[in-house]
Amino acid sequence: MLYQGLINLAGGLALFLYGLNVMEDSLRELTGGRLNRFLNELTGRKARAVAAGCLITAFLQSSSAVTVMTVGLVDAALMDLNAAAGIIMGANVGTTVTAWLLSLSGIGGREIIPMKLLQPSSLTPFLAIVGVALIIRAKSRSSRLSGSLMMGFSILMTGLDAICRAVEPLACSPVMIKMYDMIRHPCWGFLAGGLLTALLQSSSASMGILLAVSPAGALSYYNVIPVIMGQNAGTCITAILAGTGASGNAKKAALIHLYFNLIGIGTFLLLISMIRWLFAPDYLDRQVSQIGIAAIHSLYNVFTVILLYKRADILINLAEMTVK
């Protein structure tokens, strides 16, 4: 039973990753080189760069893709580090849309018709039917790519549902109990989130797994905060890999992403620890919901952007001190 559950879990994860990959590839082909040209025009306009990074990441459902594009533009000397810092900040906020989208399956008011229609379980079959019809029947390339995009989302949500179903019978197994016990320790939770995200090269994938296991009821708000912080640290590996072998400025852009998250993580964890120590709020020890996970993810990224928006020069100076 345990092995069958683990196989189902791995199969669900495979579908999730494949669907995510199909979505990203379809969106890149649909937009072509227009995104690069648009990002190139944001040099010297930090506020617009933040907004653009946020919107494009929410659209592409991948902060890694936007960050890698930014590193590439800096490497080609088409963008300065100030604009790159703004786009990276916006990308960190935009990636929270993925968590909110995935957490729709955990909305409580299922009897409310508008909410029920918005849930992925209701949208997935419709999008799959339309997507297949466009792929098979459409004449134009853009229509076929739109169909692939819909199919990618459908496969992604099917994989997430498979992960949730596989986790349910495993919730009381010794393996899952040990995993939950490990995650409850802040250091292990941070490492688990960081390593899984770095391994999968996608914070969206690791966030999907966290959202899938949360209904089992073994994690509190205080437990998942270090895991989410680890996910934000782990996602930096993609930009660092993209900057390897590139110009010095491209390396600096990748390091801006890393320092942005490290400073934000340290400050946010310190703030949470102070609140817990001074006020000991009971809600931090309550069972976390999928909506709660999405809210924490958004709160951290918005908090970090507010903290560092006026201090982007600190990130640039740190990057320049690291890469001579």
Backbone torsions as a table, in degrees:
resi	resn	phi	psi	omega
1	MET	NA	-41.7	179.9
2	LEU	-63.8	-44.9	-178.3
3	TYR	-66.1	-39.2	178.2
4	GLN	-63.2	-40.2	177.7
5	GLY	-63.8	-40.7	179.0
6	LEU	-67.0	-36.9	177.5
7	ILE	-65.3	-43.3	177.5
8	ASN	-62.6	-38.6	177.9
9	LEU	-63.3	-44.8	179.1
10	ALA	-65.3	-38.5	177.7
11	GLY	-64.6	-42.0	176.7
12	GLY	-62.7	-40.7	178.4
13	LEU	-64.1	-39.5	178.7
14	ALA	-62.2	-43.6	177.7
15	LEU	-63.4	-42.3	179.7
16	PHE	-59.6	-48.8	-178.4
17	LEU	-65.8	-39.3	179.9
18	TYR	-66.3	-43.7	178.0
19	GLY	-61.2	-41.3	178.1
20	LEU	-62.6	-41.9	179.8
21	ASN	-65.4	-41.7	178.1
22	VAL	-62.9	-42.7	178.4
23	MET	-60.4	-48.7	-178.3
24	GLU	-61.7	-45.6	-178.5
25	ASP	-64.0	-41.1	-179.6
26	SER	-65.1	-42.3	179.8
27	LEU	-66.2	-39.5	178.9
28	ARG	-63.3	-43.5	-178.8
29	GLU	-69.4	-34.5	178.5
30	LEU	-65.5	-40.9	-177.3
31	THR	-83.0	-23.5	179.7
32	GLY	59.5	-136.5	-179.7
33	GLY	-90.2	5.3	-176.3
34	ARG	-66.2	-35.5	179.2
35	LEU	-63.8	-44.9	179.2
36	ASN	-60.1	-42.5	179.7
37	ARG	-65.0	-40.0	-180.0
38	PHE	-65.9	-44.8	179.2
39	LEU	-63.4	-34.8	-179.3
40	ASN	-63.6	-28.3	-177.4
41	GLU	-81.0	-3.2	-174.8
42	LEU	-91.5	2.1	-179.6
43	THR	-57.8	128.5	178.5
44	GLY	83.0	4.9	-179.2
45	ARG	-126.4	83.5	-170.7
46	LYS	-66.9	-42.1	-178.9
47	ALA	-61.4	-44.3	177.7
48	ARG	-67.1	-34.3	179.3
49	ALA	-64.5	-42.0	177.8
50	VAL	-62.5	-47.0	-179.9
51	ALA	-62.9	-42.3	-179.6
52	ALA	-65.9	-43.5	178.4
53	GLY	-59.7	-39.4	179.7
54	CYS	-66.2	-50.0	-175.9
55	LEU	-67.7	-42.7	-178.4
56	ILE	-66.6	-39.8	178.9
57	THR	-66.4	-40.5	177.0
58	ALA	-62.6	-34.7	180.0
59	PHE	-73.6	-45.6	-178.0
60	LEU	-80.1	-16.2	-176.9
61	GLN	58.8	34.0	-179.7
62	SER	-158.2	107.9	175.0
63	SER	-71.3	-29.6	179.6
64	SER	-62.3	-42.2	-179.4
65	ALA	-63.1	-43.2	-179.6
66	VAL	-67.4	-41.1	179.6
67	THR	-64.6	-41.4	179.4
68	VAL	-65.2	-40.6	176.3
69	MET	-61.1	-40.8	179.8
70	THR	-63.3	-45.1	177.7
71	VAL	-60.1	-39.9	179.0
72	GLY	-64.6	-40.0	179.1
73	LEU	-68.5	-38.2	176.4
74	VAL	-66.0	-40.0	178.9
75	ASP	-61.4	-35.8	179.8
76	ALA	-85.3	7.2	179.7
77	ALA	61.2	29.6	178.4
78	LEU	-98.9	-4.4	-178.4
79	MET	-148.2	142.3	177.5
80	ASP	-90.3	171.1	-174.3
81	LEU	-70.2	-28.7	177.8
82	ASN	-63.9	-46.4	178.0
83	ALA	-66.0	-38.5	178.6
84	ALA	-61.6	-40.9	178.4
85	ALA	-62.3	-40.8	179.1
86	GLY	-64.3	-44.1	179.6
87	ILE	-64.0	-41.2	179.5
88	ILE	-63.6	-40.8	176.7
89	MET	-61.3	-47.2	179.6
90	GLY	-63.4	-37.2	-179.9
91	ALA	-63.0	-35.6	179.3
92	ASN	-66.9	-33.0	176.2
93	VAL	-76.8	-41.4	-177.7
94	GLY	-62.5	-31.0	-178.0
95	THR	-69.7	-16.2	178.8
96	THR	-70.1	-18.0	178.2
97	VAL	-60.9	-35.4	179.7
98	THR	-58.8	-45.4	-179.6
99	ALA	-62.9	-41.6	178.4
100	TRP	-65.2	-39.1	179.9
101	LEU	-64.0	-45.5	-179.7
102	LEU	-69.2	-32.1	-177.4
103	SER	-76.6	-7.0	177.6
104	LEU	-58.7	-27.7	179.2
105	SER	-68.0	-15.1	-179.3
106	GLY	-103.6	10.3	179.2
107	ILE	-64.4	135.9	-173.8
108	GLY	-71.1	-48.3	-171.8
109	GLY	-73.2	72.3	-176.3
110	ARG	-72.9	-20.1	-179.9
111	GLU	-77.1	-19.2	-179.6
112	ILE	-75.3	120.2	-171.6
113	ILE	-59.0	-48.6	179.7
114	PRO	-58.5	-40.7	178.5
115	MET	-65.7	-40.3	-178.6
116	LYS	-64.2	-38.0	179.5
117	LEU	-68.8	-27.6	-179.6
118	LEU	-80.6	-15.8	-177.4
119	GLN	-68.4	141.7	-179.3
120	PRO	-55.6	-33.3	179.8
121	SER	-61.7	-28.5	177.6
122	SER	-86.4	-35.7	-177.4
123	LEU	-76.3	-34.2	-171.4
124	THR	-57.8	-51.2	-179.5
125	PRO	-60.3	-41.9	-179.7
126	PHE	-61.7	-47.1	-179.6
127	LEU	-65.0	-36.4	179.3
128	ALA	-64.6	-42.4	179.8
129	ILE	-63.9	-48.6	-179.8
130	VAL	-64.5	-41.2	-179.0
131	GLY	-62.1	-45.3	178.8
132	VAL	-63.8	-42.0	179.3
133	ALA	-60.7	-41.8	179.8
134	LEU	-67.7	-41.3	-179.1
135	ILE	-63.7	-41.0	-175.5
136	ILE	-80.6	-41.9	-169.6
137	ARG	-101.2	-25.8	-172.9
138	ALA	-65.0	143.2	179.6
139	LYS	-90.2	-39.8	-174.5
140	SER	-83.8	153.2	-179.9
141	ARG	-65.3	-40.6	-177.7
142	SER	-64.3	-36.9	178.5
143	SER	-67.4	-40.6	178.1
144	ARG	-65.3	-39.0	177.7
145	LEU	-66.6	-35.6	175.8
146	SER	-63.4	-40.2	176.1
147	GLY	-62.9	-40.6	177.8
148	SER	-64.3	-38.1	177.7
149	LEU	-61.2	-45.9	178.5
150	MET	-63.7	-42.2	179.0
151	MET	-65.2	-36.9	177.6
152	GLY	-60.9	-44.6	178.4
153	PHE	-64.4	-39.6	-180.0
154	SER	-63.9	-43.0	178.9
155	ILE	-65.8	-40.6	178.7
156	LEU	-58.7	-48.0	-178.4
157	MET	-70.3	-32.6	175.2
158	THR	-64.6	-41.0	176.9
159	GLY	-63.8	-41.7	178.6
160	LEU	-63.1	-40.7	177.6
161	ASP	-64.1	-39.0	178.1
162	ALA	-64.8	-37.9	177.3
163	ILE	-63.1	-45.2	179.9
164	CYS	-60.8	-44.0	-179.6
165	ARG	-67.6	-34.5	179.8
166	ALA	-72.2	-32.5	-177.7
167	VAL	-73.1	-33.9	-175.2
168	GLU	-53.5	-54.5	179.6
169	PRO	-71.3	-18.4	-179.5
170	LEU	-86.7	-8.1	-171.7
171	ALA	-57.5	-33.7	-177.5
172	CYS	-101.0	6.6	-180.0
173	SER	-76.2	153.5	-179.8
174	PRO	-57.3	-35.6	-179.0
175	VAL	-64.1	-47.0	-178.9
176	MET	-68.5	-37.2	178.3
177	ILE	-62.3	-41.9	177.6
178	LYS	-64.7	-39.0	179.8
179	MET	-64.8	-44.1	178.3
180	TYR	-62.8	-41.3	179.0
181	ASP	-61.6	-38.5	179.6
182	MET	-67.3	-44.7	-177.5
183	ILE	-65.6	-28.4	-179.0
184	ARG	-63.0	-25.7	176.4
185	HIS	-79.2	125.9	-174.1
186	PRO	-54.2	-42.9	-177.4
187	CYS	-65.6	-45.3	179.7
188	TRP	-67.4	-36.7	177.2
189	GLY	-62.7	-43.2	178.5
190	PHE	-62.3	-46.2	-179.7
191	LEU	-64.8	-40.4	-179.6
192	ALA	-63.2	-45.4	178.7
193	GLY	-63.9	-41.6	-178.7
194	GLY	-68.3	-46.4	-177.3
195	LEU	-67.6	-41.1	180.0
196	LEU	-64.3	-42.0	179.7
197	THR	-66.3	-42.4	178.6
198	ALA	-64.8	-38.1	-179.5
199	LEU	-67.8	-44.1	-178.3
200	LEU	-82.1	-12.5	-177.6
201	GLN	58.0	32.9	-178.3
202	SER	-160.9	116.5	175.2
203	SER	-71.1	-26.9	177.5
204	SER	-64.2	-40.1	179.5
205	ALA	-66.4	-45.8	-179.8
206	SER	-68.2	-33.7	175.2
207	MET	-65.3	-39.2	177.3
208	GLY	-61.0	-40.5	178.1
209	ILE	-65.3	-43.7	179.1
210	LEU	-61.8	-42.1	178.3
211	LEU	-65.4	-33.4	-178.9
212	ALA	-71.1	-37.3	-176.8
213	VAL	-85.8	-15.8	-175.6
214	SER	-64.2	-34.2	179.6
215	PRO	-64.4	-13.4	178.6
216	ALA	-63.2	-19.6	172.2
217	GLY	86.7	12.8	-176.1
218	ALA	-98.4	-2.5	-175.2
219	LEU	-119.1	143.9	176.4
220	SER	-106.0	173.9	176.4
221	TYR	-59.6	-41.6	-178.6
222	TYR	-66.5	-29.2	178.7
223	ASN	-71.1	-40.2	-171.6
224	VAL	-84.1	-18.3	-179.6
225	ILE	-58.6	-49.1	177.7
226	PRO	-62.3	-33.5	178.9
227	VAL	-64.0	-45.2	178.7
228	ILE	-64.3	-38.4	176.4
229	MET	-62.9	-40.8	177.9
230	GLY	-63.7	-37.6	177.9
231	GLN	-62.6	-41.1	179.0
232	ASN	-67.2	-33.5	176.0
233	ALA	-72.3	-40.7	-177.2
234	GLY	-66.3	-30.0	-178.5
235	THR	-69.6	-15.1	179.2
236	CYS	-68.9	-19.6	-175.4
237	ILE	-63.3	-31.3	-179.1
238	THR	-63.5	-46.1	179.3
239	ALA	-66.7	-38.1	179.9
240	ILE	-63.9	-41.5	176.9
241	LEU	-64.5	-39.3	179.2
242	ALA	-65.2	-31.4	-179.7
243	GLY	-83.1	-12.0	180.0
244	THR	-65.6	126.1	179.7
245	GLY	82.0	-1.5	179.0
246	ALA	-91.2	-172.4	-178.5
247	SER	-70.3	169.7	179.7
248	GLY	-61.0	-40.2	179.9
249	ASN	-65.9	-35.3	177.5
250	ALA	-65.7	-40.4	175.6
251	LYS	-61.9	-39.4	179.2
252	LYS	-64.2	-39.8	178.9
253	ALA	-62.7	-41.2	177.9
254	ALA	-64.7	-38.6	179.9
255	LEU	-70.7	-30.6	175.0
256	ILE	-59.0	-42.5	177.0
257	HIS	-60.9	-43.6	-179.9
258	LEU	-65.1	-48.6	-177.6
259	TYR	-67.8	-34.5	176.4
260	PHE	-56.7	-47.0	-178.7
261	ASN	-73.5	-38.9	-179.5
262	LEU	-63.9	-43.9	178.8
263	ILE	-65.8	-43.1	179.7
264	GLY	-63.8	-43.0	-179.9
265	ILE	-62.6	-48.5	-178.7
266	GLY	-60.5	-45.0	-178.9
267	THR	-67.6	-43.0	-177.9
268	PHE	-65.6	-44.3	179.1
269	LEU	-65.1	-38.5	177.3
270	LEU	-62.7	-42.7	179.8
271	LEU	-64.2	-44.6	179.1
272	ILE	-63.2	-41.9	179.7
273	SER	-63.5	-40.3	178.4
274	MET	-65.0	-42.7	178.9
275	ILE	-62.2	-43.5	-179.6
276	ARG	-66.0	-38.3	-176.9
277	TRP	-74.6	-41.1	-176.9
278	LEU	-80.2	-40.9	-173.3
279	PHE	-111.8	-18.0	-179.5
280	ALA	45.7	56.8	-178.3
281	PRO	-66.7	132.2	-177.9
282	ASP	-67.4	-27.0	-174.9
283	TYR	-65.7	-22.4	177.4
284	LEU	-67.7	-22.5	179.9
285	ASP	-97.3	2.3	178.0
286	ARG	-77.9	158.7	177.9
287	GLN	-61.2	131.7	-177.3
288	VAL	-81.4	143.9	175.4
289	SER	-106.3	169.4	177.7
290	GLN	-64.4	-39.3	176.4
291	ILE	-63.5	-38.6	178.8
292	GLY	-62.6	-40.1	178.3
293	ILE	-63.7	-45.6	178.4
294	ALA	-61.6	-39.0	-179.7
295	ALA	-66.0	-42.5	178.2
296	ILE	-62.3	-43.9	179.8
297	HIS	-59.3	-45.1	179.4
298	SER	-67.6	-43.3	-178.3
299	LEU	-59.8	-44.1	179.8
300	TYR	-61.5	-48.7	-174.7
301	ASN	-69.3	-39.7	177.0
302	VAL	-66.0	-41.5	177.7
303	PHE	-58.7	-43.7	-177.6
304	THR	-68.3	-38.7	177.3
305	VAL	-64.0	-44.6	178.0
306	ILE	-61.5	-39.9	-179.1
307	LEU	-64.2	-40.2	-169.9
308	LEU	-110.4	-1.9	-176.3
309	TYR	-58.8	-46.0	-179.6
310	LYS	-82.1	-4.5	-176.3
311	ARG	-121.5	33.0	179.9
312	ALA	-61.9	-26.9	179.1
313	ASP	-63.5	-27.1	176.3
314	ILE	-64.5	-43.5	178.7
315	LEU	-63.1	-42.9	-179.5
316	ILE	-65.9	-42.0	179.2
317	ASN	-63.6	-41.1	177.5
318	LEU	-62.1	-41.1	178.9
319	ALA	-65.7	-40.4	-179.9
320	GLU	-69.9	-31.0	175.8
321	MET	-70.7	-31.4	-178.6
322	THR	-77.2	-42.6	-179.0
323	VAL	-111.3	109.0	179.5
324	LYS	-80.5	NA	NA
